[in-house]
Amino acid sequence: MLAGGNGNDVSGSAAVPLLIVGAGGFAREAAEAVRATNTRAARWRLLGHLDDDPTRHGCLVGPSRVLGPAEAVHDHPAAQVLVCTGRPDDYFSRERLVTRLNLDAPRFATVVHPAAVVPDSTVVGEGTVVLAGTVVTVDAVLGRHVAVMPQVVLTHDAVIGDFATLASGVQLGGGARVGEGAYLGAGVLLREGVRIGSRSLIGMGAVVTRNVPDGQVWYGAPARWVRDVEVPPDRSRQPIVAVAGQEERR
């Protein structure tokens, strides 16, 4: 049964306790996906949000409260966790937090909005959030802790690496691949078979017709190299899962 009619908190032993790390836009969107899921079936019991900004502790984020810093996940060992942070000027934050929290993989939830189309042939990793209006056609792979914003289209055999972000309106042609930790801005179009390198940033509205190497910023139509990504020192020593078959910058 839904408590209070908002779908965020549900009663009953079937509901899994959930914590959302983050209190910004993406975190609120994920909470809405949780609410929408609960209107169909009592899946989650959202305990609240966690945020490292002490000025937000105790504040409301929608109907839920910020309970404390990110490390408070360890105070709720029965709760599953979603890490919902990341913006274009720091799209490494989700990876950084997951590394810092050092939780076992089963602790991370996976949330797919009921208004998204994700067929059984698609693999979705733990910690991944898929928002409303997304359409996956067939045989796609979404890695761990991927953020898929509204109205994204992934056609056959698309592969999205861990910690990647696909902003609203991104469209991938068949067999396109996005490397670990990459960020694709709103409205990016990828030609079929194109590969985006790990931790690369593709500017909004770009039309990508050829492979992008690791760690580069591209934008435009057709998209071209602009500069190299400035990887934060705390991420530069971390391993990157490269996308195979990349072309050198031309």
Buried (B, 14 or more C-beta within 10 A) or exposed (E): EBBEEBBBBBEEEEBBBBBBBBBBEBBBBBBBBBBBBBBEEBBBBBBBBBBBEEEBBEEEBBBBBBBBBBEBBEEBEEBBBBBBBBEEEEBBBBBBBBEEBEBEEEBBBBBBBEEBBBEEEBBBBBBBBBBBBBBBBBBBBBBBBBBBBBBBBBBBBBBBBBBBBBBBBBBBBBBBBBBBBBBBBBBBBBBEBBBBBBBBBBBBBBBBEBBBBBBBBBBBEEBBBEEEBEBEEEBEEBEBBBBEEBEEEE
